[in-house]
Amino acid sequence: MLTQVVSGRVYDYSHGIGGRAMMKPYGMAIGSGDIIYVSDRRYSSLAQIRAGGPILTHIKKIDLGNEAGEEELLIEFANTGTGEGELIWPSGMACDADDKLYIAEEWLNHIVVFGRGGDFLGTWGETGDSEGQLNRPSGINFDDAGDLYIVDSMNHRVQKFTADGVFLGAWGNKGIGAGQFNAPWGITIDVGGNVYVADCGNHRVQKFTRNGDFVLEFGRLGSQPGEFNHPSDVAVDPDGDIYVCDWGNSRIQAFDTEGTILTTFIGDAVQLAKWQQQFVDANEAEQRARRRVPSLEQEWRFALPMSVEFHSRKGWMMVADTQRGRLQVYAKLKDYIEPQFNL
């Protein structure tokens, strides 16, 4: 459904962004203006990394433009490797107020920092389970004070740091109770400073105050509306509506501020993204293959999406449709008027 009208809200599918320049989008970070950073995580196992192969750049800096076809790939940076400014398994990403990009390096257990031009600025963090140490860091996000919250996934907790890595606090441990986690993944912070965590292994989302006090939870294992299968990320828009990347069910679900289900998005990419279309146009065999299939509907849909962000300035809900090599963009419309077909 390209346009959904639900509970006083209107979501309109806009367009896709991606193609050969972005094979496996994994995480996103919204910069200033129309800038977004996307991690392209093509390796899926340590064996593939050790096997060698072409040098790949993991981070794409993209100017979104205002509508379909205006997107532009500006630069690529962060090669595969373990050296300075290199990445193996980039996970969550976030930009600070100065547009510096912070990346959680899941395999190397540290945070890597780049400037807005892709210049390497430094790393901090170390492996372990003590205060301030990390084990498979995933989602990260800044609050309005400039402090960084990190989902310390395999330590089953959330940790809070200054931007230069000074430990400020932590909460959570492994379990199923309120405030406990099982391999949590994505994280976001709303305009009021509340923290939302995609509690992946417990198939739920939990909400906390900025100090880690439990507020509410919603979700359970399943495929029905309001249920999850390993949720991987969460975003909140300025109205307080919550978007959950339901990874195992290949969908995004929207909830109100109390965790009540509003609607579900399954992907609506009825037209190829600009870079995807350019690839098809340049390959006659690809064109013929696409004309032979009984239906193209399957490619419209999400396939194991990893992350979701809400671009507040644009009013766009953006989904990293990982296995399809693209982002899908939905606009949350204001002042929507239904056409009068009976005139």
Secondary structure, 3 states (H helix, E strand, C coil): CCEEEECCEEEEEEEEEEECCECCEEEEEECCCCEEEEEECCCCCHHHHHCCCCCCEEEEEEECCCCCCCCEEEEEEEEECCCCCCECCEEEEEECCCCCEEEEECCCCEEEEECCCCCEEEEECCECCCCCCECCEEEEEECCCCCEEEEEHHHCEEEEECCCCCEEEEECCECCCCCCECCCCCEEECCCCCEEEEEHHHCEEEEECCCCCEEEEECCECCCCCCECCCCEEEECCCCCEEEEEHHHCEEEEECCCCCEEEEECCCCCCCCHHHHHHHHCCHHHHHHHHHCCCCHHHHCCCCCCEEEEECCCCEEEEEEHHHCEEEEEEEECCCCCCCCCC
